[in-house]
Amino acid sequence: MGEYIVILCTVPSNETGTTISDSLVGDGFAACVNMIPGLISTYRWKGEICRDGELLLVIKSRKELFSEICARIVSLHPYEVPEILSFEISSGSEQYLNWISESTPSS
């Protein structure tokens, strides 16, 4: 079942989130991208502790597309080091996983 993944990516704005989401879904790299508002991120950047409002993208796709997804996010993201984390889906609804496959053609 390890062929499916969920990717998490934080973005600074609705505009950035929409641009990345539309690009990934529109080009068949992701079946679905949820954009969750209202995050507050606390992090260390260049020696300083920072706190910013962000949105979380939850991207559903196939493992074999991770490299292309990562490259696309990096090309569209304003951060110098965008958060891009991938997790394998260990189980899920057969219908939903089939839909992910149908929505993300082979590369």
C-alpha distances in whole Angstrom, upper triangle without the diagonal:
4,6,7,10,13,16,19,23,26,29,33,33,32,34,31,28,29,30,26,25,27,26,22,22,25,24,20,18,17,17,18,20,22,25,26,30,32,31,33,32,34,34,36,37,39,41,41,39,38,37,36,35,31,29,25,23,19,17,14,13,10,10,13,15,16,19,21,20,21,24,25,25,27,30,30,30,33,33,33,30,28,25,22,19,15,12,9,7,6,7,9,11,10,13,13,9,11,14,12,12,15,17,16,17,16,19
4,6,8,11,14,17,20,24,26,30,31,31,32,29,26,28,28,24,23,25,24,21,21,24,22,19,17,16,16,18,19,21,24,25,28,31,29,31,30,31,31,33,33,36,38,38,36,36,35,34,33,29,27,23,21,17,16,13,11,9,8,10,13,13,16,18,17,18,21,22,22,24,27,27,27,31,29,30,27,24,22,18,16,12,10,6,6,6,8,11,14,13,16,14,11,13,15,13,13,16,17,15,17,16,17
4,7,11,13,17,19,23,26,29,30,29,30,27,25,26,26,22,21,23,21,18,18,21,19,16,14,13,14,16,17,20,23,24,28,30,29,31,30,32,31,33,34,36,38,38,37,36,35,34,32,29,26,23,20,17,14,11,9,6,5,7,10,11,14,15,15,16,19,20,20,22,24,25,26,29,28,29,26,24,21,18,16,12,11,7,8,9,10,12,14,13,15,13,10,11,13,10,9,13,14,12,13,12,13
4,7,10,14,17,20,23,26,27,26,27,25,22,22,23,19,18,20,19,15,15,19,18,14,12,11,11,12,14,16,19,21,24,27,25,28,27,29,29,31,32,34,36,36,35,33,32,31,29,26,23,19,16,13,11,8,6,4,5,9,10,10,14,15,13,15,18,18,18,21,23,23,23,27,26,27,24,22,19,16,14,10,9,6,5,8,9,10,12,12,13,11,7,10,11,8,9,12,12,11,13,13,14
4,6,10,13,17,19,23,24,23,24,22,19,20,21,17,16,18,18,14,15,18,17,14,12,10,11,11,12,14,16,18,21,24,22,25,23,26,25,27,28,31,33,33,31,30,28,27,26,22,19,16,13,10,8,6,5,6,6,9,9,8,12,13,11,13,16,16,16,18,21,21,20,24,23,24,21,18,16,12,10,6,5,4,5,9,10,11,14,14,15,12,10,13,13,10,11,15,14,12,15,15,15
4,7,10,13,16,20,21,20,21,19,16,18,19,15,14,17,17,13,14,17,17,15,12,10,11,10,10,11,13,14,18,20,18,21,20,23,22,25,26,29,30,30,28,27,25,24,22,19,16,12,10,7,5,5,7,8,9,12,11,10,13,14,11,12,16,16,14,17,20,19,18,21,21,22,19,16,13,10,8,6,5,6,7,11,12,12,14,16,16,13,12,15,14,11,13,16,15,13,17,17,18
4,7,10,13,17,18,18,19,16,13,16,16,13,12,15,15,12,13,17,16,15,12,10,12,11,9,11,12,13,16,18,17,19,17,20,20,22,22,25,27,27,25,23,22,21,19,16,14,10,8,6,5,7,8,10,10,13,11,8,11,12,9,9,13,13,11,13,16,16,15,18,17,18,15,12,10,7,5,4,6,9,10,14,15,16,18,19,20,16,15,18,17,13,16,18,16,14,18,18,18
4,7,10,14,15,15,17,14,12,15,16,12,12,16,16,13,15,18,18,17,14,12,14,12,10,10,10,11,13,15,13,15,14,16,16,19,19,23,24,24,22,20,19,17,16,12,10,7,6,5,6,9,11,14,13,16,14,12,14,15,11,11,14,14,11,13,16,15,13,16,15,17,14,10,7,6,5,6,8,12,13,16,18,18,20,22,22,19,18,21,20,16,19,21,19,18,21,21,21
4,7,10,12,13,14,11,9,12,13,10,11,14,14,12,15,18,18,18,15,13,15,13,10,10,10,10,12,14,12,14,12,15,15,17,17,20,22,22,20,18,17,15,14,10,8,6,5,7,8,12,13,16,16,18,15,13,14,14,11,10,13,12,9,10,13,12,10,12,11,13,11,7,5,5,7,9,12,15,16,20,21,21,23,25,25,21,21,23,22,19,21,23,20,19,22,23,22
4,7,9,11,12,10,8,12,13,11,12,15,16,15,17,20,20,20,18,16,18,16,12,11,9,9,10,11,9,10,9,12,12,15,15,18,20,19,17,15,13,11,10,6,6,4,6,9,11,15,17,20,19,22,19,16,18,18,14,13,15,14,10,12,14,13,10,11,10,13,11,7,6,8,10,13,15,18,20,23,24,24,26,28,28,24,24,27,25,22,24,26,23,22,25,26,25
4,6,8,9,6,6,10,10,9,11,14,14,14,17,19,20,20,18,17,19,16,13,12,9,10,10,11,10,11,11,14,14,16,16,19,21,19,18,15,13,10,9,6,5,6,7,11,13,16,19,21,22,23,20,18,19,18,15,14,15,14,10,11,13,10,8,8,8,12,11,8,8,10,13,16,18,21,23,26,27,27,28,30,30,26,26,28,26,23,26,27,24,23,26,27,26
4,7,8,7,8,11,12,12,14,16,17,17,19,21,22,24,22,20,22,19,16,15,11,12,10,11,10,10,10,13,14,16,15,18,20,18,17,13,12,8,7,5,6,9,11,14,16,20,22,25,25,27,24,22,22,21,18,17,18,17,13,14,15,12,9,8,9,12,12,10,11,14,16,19,22,25,26,30,31,30,32,34,33,29,29,32,29,27,29,30,27,26,29,31,29
4,5,5,6,9,10,11,12,14,16,17,18,20,21,23,21,20,21,18,15,14,10,11,9,10,11,12,13,16,17,20,19,22,24,22,20,17,15,11,9,7,7,10,11,15,16,20,22,26,26,28,25,23,24,22,19,19,19,17,14,15,16,12,10,10,11,15,16,13,14,16,19,21,23,26,27,31,31,30,31,33,32,28,29,31,28,26,29,30,26,26,29,30,29
4,6,5,6,8,10,10,12,14,15,16,17,20,21,20,18,19,16,13,12,8,10,8,11,12,15,16,19,20,23,22,25,27,25,24,20,18,14,11,9,7,10,10,14,15,19,21,25,26,27,24,23,24,22,19,19,20,17,15,17,17,13,12,13,14,18,18,15,16,17,20,21,24,26,26,30,30,29,29,31,30,26,27,29,26,24,27,27,24,24,27,29,28
4,5,5,6,9,10,11,12,14,15,16,18,20,19,18,20,17,14,14,11,13,12,15,16,17,18,21,22,24,23,25,28,26,25,22,20,16,14,12,10,13,12,16,16,20,22,25,26,27,24,23,23,21,18,18,19,16,13,15,15,11,11,11,14,17,18,15,17,18,21,23,25,28,28,32,32,30,31,33,31,28,28,30,27,25,27,27,24,23,26,28,27
4,5,5,6,8,10,11,12,14,15,17,18,17,16,18,16,13,13,11,13,12,15,15,17,17,20,20,22,20,23,26,24,23,20,18,15,13,10,9,11,10,14,14,18,19,22,23,24,21,19,20,18,15,15,15,12,10,12,11,8,7,8,10,14,15,12,13,14,17,19,22,25,26,29,30,29,30,32,30,27,27,29,26,23,26,26,22,22,25,26,25
4,5,5,6,8,10,11,12,14,15,17,15,14,15,13,9,9,7,10,10,13,13,16,16,19,20,22,21,24,27,25,24,21,19,15,13,10,8,8,7,10,11,15,17,20,21,22,19,18,19,17,14,14,15,13,10,12,13,10,9,11,12,16,16,12,13,13,16,17,20,22,23,26,27,25,26,28,27,23,24,25,23,20,23,23,20,19,22,24,24
4,6,5,6,8,10,10,11,14,15,15,13,15,12,9,10,8,11,12,15,16,19,19,23,24,26,25,28,30,29,28,24,22,19,16,13,11,11,10,12,12,15,17,20,22,23,20,19,20,18,15,16,17,13,12,15,14,11,11,13,15,19,19,16,16,16,19,20,22,24,24,28,28,26,27,28,26,23,23,25,22,20,22,22,18,19,21,24,23
4,6,5,6,9,10,10,12,14,14,13,15,14,11,13,11,15,15,18,19,21,21,24,24,26,25,27,30,29,28,25,23,20,18,15,13,13,11,14,13,16,17,20,22,22,18,18,18,16,13,14,14,11,10,12,11,8,9,11,14,17,18,15,16,16,19,20,22,24,25,29,29,28,28,29,28,24,25,26,23,20,23,22,19,18,21,23,21
4,6,5,6,9,10,11,12,11,10,13,11,9,11,10,14,15,18,18,20,20,23,23,24,23,26,29,28,27,24,23,19,18,14,12,12,9,11,10,13,14,17,18,19,15,14,15,13,10,11,11,8,6,10,9,6,8,11,13,16,15,12,13,12,15,16,19,21,22,25,26,25,26,27,26,22,22,23,21,18,20,20,17,16,18,20,19
4,5,5,6,8,10,11,10,8,10,8,6,8,8,12,14,17,18,20,20,24,24,27,26,28,31,30,29,26,24,21,19,15,12,11,8,10,8,11,12,16,17,18,15,15,16,14,11,13,14,10,9,13,13,10,11,14,16,19,18,15,15,14,16,16,18,20,20,24,24,22,23,24,22,19,19,20,17,15,18,18,14,14,17,19,18
4,6,5,5,8,10,10,10,11,10,9,11,11,15,17,20,21,24,24,27,28,30,29,31,34,33,32,29,27,24,22,18,15,15,12,13,11,13,14,17,19,20,16,17,18,15,12,15,15,11,11,15,14,11,13,16,18,21,21,18,18,17,19,19,21,23,23,26,26,24,25,25,23,20,20,21,18,16,18,17,14,14,16,19,18
4,6,5,6,8,8,9,11,11,10,13,14,17,19,22,23,25,25,28,27,29,28,30,33,33,32,29,28,25,23,19,17,16,13,14,12,14,13,16,18,18,14,14,15,12,10,12,12,8,9,12,11,9,12,15,17,19,19,16,17,16,18,18,21,22,23,26,27,25,26,26,24,21,21,21,19,16,18,17,14,13,15,17,16
4,6,6,6,5,5,8,9,8,12,13,16,19,22,22,25,24,27,27,29,28,30,33,32,31,29,28,25,23,19,17,15,11,12,9,10,10,12,14,14,10,11,12,9,7,10,11,8,8,12,12,11,13,16,18,20,19,16,16,14,16,15,17,18,19,23,23,22,22,23,21,18,17,18,16,13,14,15,11,10,12,14,13
4,6,5,6,5,6,6,7,11,13,16,19,23,23,26,26,29,29,31,31,33,36,35,34,31,30,27,24,21,18,16,12,12,9,10,10,12,15,15,12,13,15,12,10,14,14,11,12,16,15,14,16,19,21,23,22,19,19,17,18,17,19,19,19,22,22,20,20,21,19,16,16,16,13,11,13,12,8,8,11,14,14
4,6,8,8,9,10,11,14,16,19,22,25,26,29,28,32,32,34,33,35,38,37,36,33,32,29,27,23,20,19,15,16,13,13,13,15,18,17,14,16,17,13,12,15,15,12,13,17,16,14,17,20,22,24,24,21,21,19,21,20,22,22,22,26,26,24,24,23,21,19,19,18,15,14,15,14,10,10,12,15,14
4,6,8,10,12,13,16,18,21,24,27,27,30,29,32,32,34,32,35,38,37,37,34,33,30,28,25,22,20,17,17,14,14,12,14,16,15,11,14,14,11,10,14,13,10,13,16,14,14,17,20,22,24,23,20,21,19,20,19,21,22,22,25,25,24,24,23,22,19,19,18,16,14,14,13,10,9,9,12,11
4,6,7,10,12,15,17,21,24,27,27,30,29,33,32,34,33,36,38,38,37,35,34,31,29,25,22,20,16,15,12,11,9,11,13,12,10,12,14,11,10,14,14,12,14,17,17,16,18,22,24,25,24,21,21,18,19,18,19,19,19,22,22,21,21,20,18,16,15,14,12,10,10,10,6,5,6,9,9
4,7,9,10,14,16,19,22,26,25,28,27,30,29,31,30,32,35,35,34,32,31,28,27,23,20,18,14,13,9,9,7,8,10,10,6,8,10,7,6,10,11,9,11,14,14,14,16,20,21,22,21,18,18,15,16,14,16,16,16,20,20,19,20,20,19,16,14,15,13,10,10,11,8,6,8,9,9
4,6,7,11,13,16,20,23,22,25,25,28,28,30,30,32,35,34,33,31,29,27,25,21,18,15,12,10,6,6,5,8,11,11,8,10,12,10,8,11,13,11,12,15,16,15,16,20,21,23,21,18,17,14,15,13,14,14,14,18,18,17,17,17,16,13,12,13,11,8,9,10,7,6,9,11,12
4,7,10,13,17,20,23,23,27,26,30,30,33,32,35,38,37,35,33,31,28,26,22,19,16,13,11,8,6,6,9,12,13,11,13,16,14,12,15,17,15,15,19,20,18,20,23,24,26,24,21,20,17,17,15,15,15,14,17,17,15,15,15,13,10,10,10,8,5,8,8,5,6,10,12,14
4,7,10,13,16,20,20,23,24,27,28,30,30,33,36,35,33,30,28,25,23,19,16,13,10,8,6,5,8,11,14,16,14,14,17,15,13,15,18,15,15,18,19,18,18,22,22,25,23,19,18,16,16,15,15,16,14,18,17,15,15,16,14,11,12,13,10,8,11,12,9,10,13,16,17
4,6,10,13,16,16,20,20,23,24,27,27,30,32,31,29,27,24,22,19,16,12,10,6,5,4,6,9,13,15,17,14,14,17,15,12,14,16,14,12,16,17,15,15,18,19,22,20,16,15,14,14,14,15,16,15,19,19,17,17,19,18,14,14,16,14,11,15,15,12,12,16,18,19
4,6,10,13,14,17,18,22,23,26,26,30,32,30,28,25,23,20,17,14,10,8,6,5,7,9,12,16,18,20,18,17,20,19,15,17,19,17,15,18,20,17,17,19,20,23,21,17,16,15,15,15,15,17,16,19,19,17,18,20,19,15,16,18,16,14,17,18,15,16,20,22,23
4,6,10,11,14,15,19,21,24,24,27,29,27,25,22,20,17,14,10,7,6,5,7,9,12,15,19,20,23,20,19,21,20,16,17,19,17,14,17,19,16,15,17,17,21,19,16,14,14,15,16,17,19,19,22,22,21,21,24,22,19,20,22,19,17,21,22,18,19,23,25,25
4,7,8,12,13,17,19,22,23,27,28,26,23,20,18,15,12,9,5,5,6,8,11,14,17,21,22,25,22,21,23,23,19,19,22,20,17,19,21,18,17,18,18,21,20,16,15,15,16,17,18,20,20,23,23,21,22,25,24,20,21,24,22,20,23,24,21,22,26,28,28
4,6,9,12,15,18,21,22,25,27,24,22,18,15,12,9,7,4,7,9,11,14,18,21,24,26,28,25,24,26,25,21,21,23,21,18,20,22,19,17,17,18,21,20,17,16,17,18,20,21,23,23,26,26,25,26,29,28,24,25,28,25,24,27,28,25,25,29,31,31
4,7,10,13,16,20,21,24,25,22,19,16,13,10,7,7,6,9,12,14,17,20,24,27,28,31,28,26,28,28,24,23,26,24,21,22,24,21,19,19,18,22,21,18,17,18,19,21,22,25,25,28,28,27,28,31,30,27,28,31,29,27,30,31,28,29,32,34,34
4,6,10,13,16,17,21,22,19,16,14,10,8,6,5,6,7,11,13,17,20,23,26,26,29,27,24,26,26,22,22,24,23,19,20,23,20,17,17,16,19,18,15,14,16,16,19,20,23,23,26,27,26,28,31,31,27,28,31,29,26,30,31,28,28,32,33,33
4,7,10,13,15,19,19,16,13,10,7,6,5,6,8,10,14,16,20,23,26,29,28,31,29,26,28,28,24,23,25,24,21,21,24,22,18,18,16,19,17,16,14,17,18,21,22,25,26,28,30,29,31,34,34,30,31,34,32,30,33,35,32,31,35,36,35
4,6,10,12,15,16,13,10,8,5,5,6,7,9,10,14,16,19,22,25,27,27,29,27,24,25,26,23,21,23,23,19,19,22,20,17,16,14,16,14,13,11,15,15,19,20,24,25,27,29,29,31,34,34,31,31,34,32,29,32,34,31,31,34,35,34
4,7,10,13,13,10,7,6,4,7,9,10,13,14,17,19,22,25,28,30,29,32,30,26,27,28,25,23,25,25,21,21,24,23,19,18,15,16,15,14,13,16,17,21,22,26,27,29,31,32,34,37,37,34,34,37,35,33,35,37,35,34,37,37,36
4,6,10,10,8,6,5,6,9,11,12,15,15,18,20,22,25,27,29,28,30,28,25,25,27,24,21,23,24,20,19,22,22,18,17,13,14,12,13,12,15,16,20,21,25,27,29,32,32,35,38,38,34,34,37,36,33,35,37,35,33,36,36,35
4,7,6,5,4,6,9,11,14,15,18,18,21,23,25,28,30,31,30,32,30,26,26,28,25,22,24,25,22,20,23,23,19,17,14,14,12,14,13,17,18,21,23,27,29,32,34,35,38,40,41,37,37,40,39,35,37,40,37,35,38,38,36
4,5,5,6,7,10,12,15,15,18,19,21,23,25,28,30,31,30,31,29,26,25,26,24,21,22,23,20,18,21,20,17,15,11,11,10,12,13,16,18,22,24,28,31,33,36,36,39,41,42,38,37,40,39,35,37,40,37,35,37,37,35
4,6,8,10,13,15,18,19,22,22,24,27,28,31,32,34,32,33,31,28,27,28,26,23,24,25,22,19,22,22,19,16,13,11,12,14,16,19,21,25,27,31,34,36,39,40,42,44,45,41,40,43,42,38,40,42,39,37,40,39,37
4,7,9,13,16,19,20,23,24,26,28,30,33,35,36,34,36,34,30,30,31,29,26,27,28,25,23,25,25,22,20,16,15,15,17,18,21,23,26,29,32,35,37,40,41,44,46,47,43,42,45,44,40,42,45,42,40,42,42,40
4,6,10,13,16,18,21,22,25,27,29,33,34,36,35,36,34,31,31,32,30,26,27,28,25,23,26,25,21,19,16,15,15,17,18,21,23,27,29,33,35,37,40,40,43,45,46,42,42,45,43,40,42,44,42,40,43,42,41
4,7,10,14,16,19,20,23,25,28,31,33,35,33,35,34,30,30,31,29,26,28,28,25,23,26,25,21,19,16,16,16,17,17,20,21,25,27,31,33,35,37,38,41,43,44,40,40,43,41,38,41,43,40,39,42,42,40
4,7,10,12,16,17,20,23,25,29,31,33,32,34,32,29,29,30,27,24,26,26,22,21,24,22,19,17,14,15,14,15,15,19,20,24,26,30,32,34,36,36,39,41,42,38,38,41,39,36,39,41,38,36,39,40,38
4,7,10,13,15,18,21,24,27,30,32,32,34,32,28,29,30,27,24,26,26,22,22,24,22,18,17,14,16,16,15,15,19,20,23,25,29,30,33,35,35,37,40,40,36,36,39,37,34,37,39,36,35,38,39,38
4,6,10,12,16,19,22,25,28,30,30,32,30,27,27,28,24,23,24,23,20,20,22,19,16,14,13,15,15,14,14,17,19,22,24,28,29,32,33,33,35,38,37,34,34,37,35,32,35,37,33,33,36,37,36
4,7,10,14,17,20,23,26,29,29,31,29,26,27,27,24,22,24,23,19,20,22,19,16,15,14,17,16,14,14,17,19,22,24,27,28,31,32,31,33,35,35,31,32,35,32,30,33,34,31,31,34,35,35
4,7,10,13,16,19,22,25,25,28,25,22,24,23,20,19,21,19,16,17,19,16,13,13,12,15,14,12,11,14,16,19,20,24,25,28,29,28,30,32,32,28,28,31,29,26,29,31,27,27,30,32,31
4,7,10,13,16,19,22,23,25,23,20,22,22,18,17,20,18,14,16,18,15,13,13,13,17,16,12,12,13,15,17,18,22,22,25,26,25,26,29,28,24,25,28,25,23,26,27,24,24,27,29,28
4,6,10,13,16,19,20,22,20,17,20,19,16,15,18,16,13,15,18,15,13,15,14,17,15,12,10,11,11,13,15,18,18,21,22,21,23,26,25,21,22,24,22,20,23,25,22,21,25,26,26
4,6,10,13,16,17,19,16,15,17,16,12,13,16,14,11,14,16,14,12,15,14,17,15,12,10,10,11,12,13,16,16,20,21,19,21,23,22,19,19,21,19,16,20,21,18,17,21,22,22
4,7,10,13,14,17,15,13,16,16,12,13,16,15,13,16,18,16,15,18,17,20,18,14,12,10,10,10,11,13,13,16,17,16,17,19,19,15,15,18,16,14,17,19,16,16,19,21,21
4,6,10,11,14,12,10,13,13,9,11,14,13,11,14,16,15,15,18,18,20,18,14,13,10,10,9,10,12,12,16,16,15,17,18,17,14,13,16,14,11,14,15,13,12,16,17,17
4,7,10,12,11,10,14,14,11,13,16,15,14,17,19,18,18,22,22,24,21,18,16,13,12,10,10,10,9,13,13,12,13,14,14,10,9,12,10,7,10,12,10,10,13,15,16
4,7,9,7,8,12,11,9,12,14,14,14,17,18,18,19,23,23,24,22,19,17,13,13,10,10,10,10,13,14,13,14,14,14,11,9,11,10,6,8,10,9,7,10,11,12
4,6,6,7,11,11,10,12,15,15,16,18,20,20,21,25,24,25,23,20,19,15,14,10,11,9,9,12,13,13,15,14,15,12,9,11,11,7,7,11,10,7,9,9,10
4,5,5,9,10,10,11,14,15,15,17,19,20,21,24,24,24,21,19,17,14,12,9,9,8,10,12,14,15,17,17,18,15,12,14,15,11,11,14,14,11,12,11,11
4,6,7,9,10,11,13,14,16,17,19,20,21,25,25,25,22,20,19,15,15,12,13,11,13,16,17,18,20,19,20,18,14,15,16,12,11,14,14,10,11,8,8
4,6,5,6,9,10,11,12,14,16,17,18,22,22,22,20,18,17,13,14,11,13,12,14,17,19,19,20,20,20,17,15,16,15,12,11,13,12,9,10,8,7
4,6,5,6,9,10,10,12,14,15,16,19,19,19,17,15,14,10,10,8,11,11,13,16,18,19,21,21,22,19,16,18,17,14,14,16,15,12,13,12,11
4,5,5,6,9,10,11,12,14,15,19,18,18,16,14,14,11,12,11,14,14,17,20,22,23,25,25,25,22,20,21,21,17,17,19,17,14,15,13,11
4,5,5,6,9,10,11,12,14,18,18,18,17,15,15,12,14,13,16,16,19,22,23,24,25,25,25,22,20,20,20,16,16,17,15,12,13,12,9
4,5,5,6,9,10,11,12,16,16,17,15,13,13,9,11,10,14,15,17,20,22,21,23,23,23,20,18,19,18,15,15,17,14,11,13,13,11
4,5,5,6,9,10,10,14,13,14,12,10,10,7,9,10,13,15,18,21,23,23,25,26,26,23,21,22,21,18,18,20,18,15,17,16,14
4,6,5,6,9,10,13,13,13,12,11,12,10,13,13,17,19,21,24,26,27,29,29,29,25,24,25,24,20,20,22,19,16,17,17,14
4,5,5,6,9,12,13,14,13,11,13,11,14,14,18,20,21,25,27,26,28,28,27,24,23,24,22,19,19,20,17,15,16,16,14
4,5,5,6,9,10,12,11,8,10,8,12,13,16,19,20,24,26,25,27,28,27,24,23,24,22,19,20,22,19,16,19,19,17
4,6,5,8,8,9,8,7,9,9,13,14,18,21,23,26,28,28,30,31,31,27,26,28,26,23,24,25,22,20,21,21,19
4,6,8,10,10,11,10,13,13,16,18,21,24,26,29,31,31,32,33,32,29,27,29,27,24,24,25,22,20,21,21,19
4,7,9,11,12,10,13,13,16,18,21,24,25,29,31,30,31,32,31,28,27,28,26,23,24,25,22,20,22,22,20
4,6,8,9,7,10,11,14,17,20,23,25,29,30,30,31,32,32,28,27,29,27,24,26,27,23,22,24,24,22
4,7,9,8,11,13,17,20,23,26,28,32,33,33,35,36,35,32,31,33,31,28,29,31,27,25,28,28,26
4,5,5,9,11,15,18,21,25,27,30,32,32,34,36,35,32,31,33,31,28,30,31,28,26,29,29,27
4,6,10,12,15,19,22,26,28,31,34,34,36,38,37,34,33,35,33,30,31,33,30,28,30,30,27
4,7,9,12,15,19,22,25,28,30,31,33,35,35,31,30,33,31,28,29,31,28,26,28,28,26
4,6,10,13,16,20,22,25,27,28,30,32,32,28,27,29,28,24,26,28,25,23,26,26,24
4,6,10,13,17,19,22,24,25,27,29,29,26,25,27,26,23,25,27,24,22,25,25,24
4,7,10,14,16,19,21,22,25,26,26,23,21,24,23,19,21,24,21,19,22,21,20
4,7,10,13,16,18,19,22,24,25,21,20,23,22,19,20,23,21,19,22,21,21
4,7,10,13,15,16,19,20,22,18,16,19,19,16,17,20,19,16,19,19,18
4,6,9,12,13,17,18,20,17,15,18,18,15,17,20,19,17,20,19,20
4,6,9,11,14,15,17,15,12,15,16,13,14,18,18,16,18,18,19
4,6,7,11,12,14,12,9,13,14,12,13,17,16,16,18,18,20
4,7,11,12,15,13,11,14,16,14,15,19,19,19,21,20,22
4,7,9,12,10,9,12,14,13,14,17,18,18,21,21,23
4,6,9,7,7,10,11,11,13,15,16,17,19,20,23
4,5,5,6,9,10,11,13,14,15,17,19,21,23
4,6,5,6,9,10,11,12,14,16,17,19,22
4,6,5,6,9,10,10,12,14,16,18,22
4,5,5,6,9,10,10,12,15,17,20
4,5,5,6,9,10,11,13,14,17
4,5,5,6,9,10,12,13,17
4,5,5,6,9,11,13,16
4,6,5,6,9,11,14
4,5,5,7,8,12
4,6,6,9,13
4,6,10,12
4,7,9
4,6
4
